[in-house]
Amino acid sequence: MDHLFRDCPVTMEVWIALSFQNIIMDQSMDFVQWITWVLEQLNPCQSCLFCCALWAIWGDRNRRIHEGKVSNGKKIANFTSNYITELTGFEKRKSAKIIKNKRWRHPHREFIKINFDGAYNESQNCSASGIVARDAEGRVLLSYLEIHSEITSAFAAEAIACWKAVQIGVDNGWSLSTPKTKEDMIGCVNHIRKLQEKKKGRRKALKQKENETVQKEKF
């Protein structure tokens, strides 16, 4: 891992092409320390480019091993830059369609708000639940992440995340505003299904953009 992302000549060519040559100067840190240090030095845009480059380098390594395809550092760097450009353009077009920005809303003074989300990996049948609890001033009281195995659907992933959020609220002694009628429960289920469809649409759009970028790179 350390050799692939730091010492490999092709990788070093990638970092130089992306103007990240300073991040390979210090060889005294181990891989985890190095990743942490690099992200502390970069601004958000640079961090995005850096992480995308890591992904591209890993993908190139897989193609080299499994398909026998070899790329040089400049080609990987160009792919990374083009991918970020495409992704940024897609996000700008998407943002232009949003009439009103959705922001996190503070709960009432006496309430604690628990936000949750679930991510699903269909190929591995696993999911992740992410949960954050904040008070009325927006201060984070609790954050939680858990990986679940043997999950059969994206809907199940969202439902598990919802259940974990409720469980955390109960464990902390917070009085919860929960569905009280059949209609309320149906509303919760429909809300989870809508979240699932939105995520599915985003994944499909990003996958399409990724394929378009790969096709352009081939030509």
Rosetta blueprint (number, residue, H / E / L):
1 M L
2 D H
3 H H
4 L H
5 F H
6 R H
7 D H
8 C L
9 P H
10 V H
11 T H
12 M H
13 E H
14 V H
15 W H
16 I H
17 A H
18 L L
19 S L
20 F L
21 Q H
22 N H
23 I H
24 I H
25 M L
26 D L
27 Q L
28 S L
29 M L
30 D L
31 F H
32 V H
33 Q H
34 W H
35 I H
36 T H
37 W H
38 V H
39 L H
40 E H
41 Q H
42 L L
43 N L
44 P H
45 C H
46 Q H
47 S H
48 C H
49 L H
50 F H
51 C H
52 C H
53 A H
54 L H
55 W H
56 A H
57 I H
58 W H
59 G H
60 D H
61 R H
62 N H
63 R H
64 R H
65 I H
66 H H
67 E L
68 G L
69 K L
70 V L
71 S L
72 N L
73 G H
74 K H
75 K H
76 I H
77 A H
78 N H
79 F H
80 T H
81 S H
82 N H
83 Y H
84 I H
85 T H
86 E H
87 L H
88 T H
89 G H
90 F H
91 E H
92 K H
93 R H
94 K H
95 S H
96 A H
97 K L
98 I L
99 I L
100 K L
101 N L
102 K L
103 R L
104 W L
105 R L
106 H L
107 P L
108 H L
109 R L
110 E L
111 F L
112 I L
113 K E
114 I E
115 N E
116 F E
117 D E
118 G E
119 A E
120 Y E
121 N E
122 E L
123 S L
124 Q L
125 N L
126 C E
127 S E
128 A E
129 S E
130 G E
131 I E
132 V E
133 A E
134 R E
135 D L
136 A L
137 E L
138 G L
139 R L
140 V E
141 L E
142 L E
143 S E
144 Y E
145 L E
146 E E
147 I E
148 H E
149 S E
150 E L
151 I L
152 T L
153 S L
154 A H
155 F H
156 A H
157 A H
158 E H
159 A H
160 I H
161 A H
162 C H
163 W H
164 K H
165 A H
166 V H
167 Q H
168 I H
169 G H
170 V H
171 D H
172 N L
173 G L
174 W L
175 S L
176 L L
177 S L
178 T L
179 P L
180 K L
181 T L
182 K H
183 E H
184 D H
185 M H
186 I H
187 G H
188 C H
189 V H
190 N H
191 H H
192 I H
193 R H
194 K H
195 L H
196 Q H
197 E H
198 K H
199 K H
200 K H
201 G H
202 R H
203 R H
204 K H
205 A H
206 L H
207 K H
208 Q H
209 K H
210 E H
211 N H
212 E H
213 T H
214 V H
215 Q H
216 K H
217 E H
218 K H
219 F L
